[in-house]
Amino acid sequence: MDDENERAARAKKGSPFLNTAQAAFYVGLSQRTLEKMRLKGGGPQFRKHGRFVRYHIDELDAWSKGQSKGSDADDNRAGQP
């Protein structure tokens, strides 16, 4: 796992594209979960470079930001005047 961390950090400095393992680590999911999301939908945008799946860091950040949810208390207050 440390190797994946190091590779993701190097990739972020050099290339904005991450492979599935790096992208999964970057957003805090398992690789398998990210693969399932890719097949079923609902996950971050990805690109196919030939036969290789790549995730752009900016798209991972945007997807992650869109996943934020308020607490139940915040949700209940939102509907009140």
Phi and psi in degrees as GROMACS dihedral restraints (atoms count N, CA, C in turn):
[ dihedral_restraints ]
;  ai    aj    ak    al  type     phi  dphi    fc
    3     4     5     6     1   -61.9    20    10
    4     5     6     7     1   -34.5    20    10
    6     7     8     9     1   -63.1    20    10
    7     8     9    10     1   -41.0    20    10
    9    10    11    12     1   -64.8    20    10
   10    11    12    13     1   -40.0    20    10
   12    13    14    15     1   -60.3    20    10
   13    14    15    16     1   -47.1    20    10
   15    16    17    18     1   -64.2    20    10
   16    17    18    19     1   -43.8    20    10
   18    19    20    21     1   -64.5    20    10
   19    20    21    22     1   -40.2    20    10
   21    22    23    24     1   -65.3    20    10
   22    23    24    25     1   -41.2    20    10
   24    25    26    27     1   -64.2    20    10
   25    26    27    28     1   -43.1    20    10
   27    28    29    30     1   -63.9    20    10
   28    29    30    31     1   -41.6    20    10
   30    31    32    33     1   -63.3    20    10
   31    32    33    34     1   -40.7    20    10
   33    34    35    36     1   -64.0    20    10
   34    35    36    37     1   -35.6    20    10
   36    37    38    39     1   -72.7    20    10
   37    38    39    40     1   -34.2    20    10
   39    40    41    42     1  -100.8    20    10
   40    41    42    43     1   -68.2    20    10
   42    43    44    45     1  -107.2    20    10
   43    44    45    46     1   142.4    20    10
   45    46    47    48     1   -80.9    20    10
   46    47    48    49     1     0.1    20    10
   48    49    50    51     1  -101.7    20    10
   49    50    51    52     1   135.2    20    10
   51    52    53    54     1  -119.5    20    10
   52    53    54    55     1   147.3    20    10
   54    55    56    57     1   -78.9    20    10
   55    56    57    58     1   179.2    20    10
   57    58    59    60     1   -60.6    20    10
   58    59    60    61     1   -44.4    20    10
   60    61    62    63     1   -63.0    20    10
   61    62    63    64     1   -44.1    20    10
   63    64    65    66     1   -66.1    20    10
   64    65    66    67     1   -43.1    20    10
   66    67    68    69     1   -64.1    20    10
   67    68    69    70     1   -40.6    20    10
   69    70    71    72     1   -61.3    20    10
   70    71    72    73     1   -44.8    20    10
   72    73    74    75     1   -63.7    20    10
   73    74    75    76     1   -41.9    20    10
   75    76    77    78     1   -58.9    20    10
   76    77    78    79     1   -40.7    20    10
   78    79    80    81     1   -96.5    20    10
   79    80    81    82     1    -1.3    20    10
   81    82    83    84     1    82.2    20    10
   82    83    84    85     1    29.5    20    10
   84    85    86    87     1  -117.4    20    10
   85    86    87    88     1   165.5    20    10
   87    88    89    90     1   -77.9    20    10
   88    89    90    91     1   156.6    20    10
   90    91    92    93     1   -60.4    20    10
   91    92    93    94     1   -40.8    20    10
   93    94    95    96     1   -63.9    20    10
   94    95    96    97     1   -40.4    20    10
   96    97    98    99     1   -61.8    20    10
   97    98    99   100     1   -44.5    20    10
   99   100   101   102     1   -63.7    20    10
  100   101   102   103     1   -38.5    20    10
  102   103   104   105     1   -63.6    20    10
  103   104   105   106     1   -42.8    20    10
  105   106   107   108     1   -63.8    20    10
  106   107   108   109     1   -41.1    20    10
  108   109   110   111     1   -63.6    20    10
  109   110   111   112     1   -35.5    20    10
  111   112   113   114     1   -65.0    20    10
  112   113   114   115     1   -38.7    20    10
  114   115   116   117     1   -77.1    20    10
  115   116   117   118     1   -38.7    20    10
  117   118   119   120     1   -93.9    20    10
  118   119   120   121     1   -15.0    20    10
  120   121   122   123     1    94.8    20    10
  121   122   123   124     1   167.4    20    10
  123   124   125   126     1    93.3    20    10
  124   125   126   127     1    -8.0    20    10
  126   127   128   129     1   -94.5    20    10
  127   128   129   130     1  -174.7    20    10
  129   130   131   132     1   -68.1    20    10
  130   131   132   133     1   155.7    20    10
  132   133   134   135     1   -62.8    20    10
  133   134   135   136     1   147.2    20    10
  135   136   137   138     1  -138.1    20    10
  136   137   138   139     1   167.9    20    10
  138   139   140   141     1  -130.5    20    10
  139   140   141   142     1   151.6    20    10
  141   142   143   144     1  -105.5    20    10
  142   143   144   145     1   120.3    20    10
  144   145   146   147     1  -108.3    20    10
  145   146   147   148     1    92.4    20    10
  147   148   149   150     1    68.3    20    10
  148   149   150   151     1  -123.4    20    10
  150   151   152   153     1   -94.1    20    10
  151   152   153   154     1     1.2    20    10
  153   154   155   156     1   -97.1    20    10
  154   155   156   157     1   135.9    20    10
  156   157   158   159     1   -91.4    20    10
  157   158   159   160     1   131.7    20    10
  159   160   161   162     1  -132.6    20    10
  160   161   162   163     1   144.9    20    10
  162   163   164   165     1  -116.0    20    10
  163   164   165   166     1   132.8    20    10
  165   166   167   168     1   -86.4    20    10
  166   167   168   169     1   136.7    20    10
  168   169   170   171     1   -58.4    20    10
  169   170   171   172     1   -41.2    20    10
  171   172   173   174     1   -61.7    20    10
  172   173   174   175     1   -37.7    20    10
  174   175   176   177     1   -72.2    20    10
  175   176   177   178     1   -33.5    20    10
  177   178   179   180     1   -64.9    20    10
  178   179   180   181     1   -43.2    20    10
  180   181   182   183     1   -62.5    20    10
  181   182   183   184     1   -44.1    20    10
  183   184   185   186     1   -64.3    20    10
  184   185   186   187     1   -42.3    20    10
  186   187   188   189     1   -63.6    20    10
  187   188   189   190     1   -45.5    20    10
  189   190   191   192     1   -62.0    20    10
  190   191   192   193     1   -41.9    20    10
  192   193   194   195     1   -62.4    20    10
  193   194   195   196     1   -36.6    20    10
  195   196   197   198     1   -72.1    20    10
  196   197   198   199     1   -12.4    20    10
  198   199   200   201     1   -86.7    20    10
  199   200   201   202     1    -6.9    20    10
  201   202   203   204     1   -68.4    20    10
  202   203   204   205     1   138.8    20    10
  204   205   206   207     1  -128.7    20    10
  205   206   207   208     1   146.6    20    10
  207   208   209   210     1   -81.4    20    10
  208   209   210   211     1   165.0    20    10
  210   211   212   213     1   -72.5    20    10
  211   212   213   214     1   166.7    20    10
  213   214   215   216     1   -59.1    20    10
  214   215   216   217     1   -38.2    20    10
  216   217   218   219     1   -63.0    20    10
  217   218   219   220     1   -41.7    20    10
  219   220   221   222     1   -65.3    20    10
  220   221   222   223     1   -40.2    20    10
  222   223   224   225     1   -63.2    20    10
  223   224   225   226     1   -41.0    20    10
  225   226   227   228     1   -68.1    20    10
  226   227   228   229     1   -37.8    20    10
  228   229   230   231     1   -72.3    20    10
  229   230   231   232     1   -26.8    20    10
  231   232   233   234     1   -61.1    20    10
  232   233   234   235     1   -32.0    20    10
  234   235   236   237     1   -85.8    20    10
  235   236   237   238     1    -6.4    20    10
  237   238   239   240     1   -94.8    20    10
  238   239   240   241     1   148.5    20    10
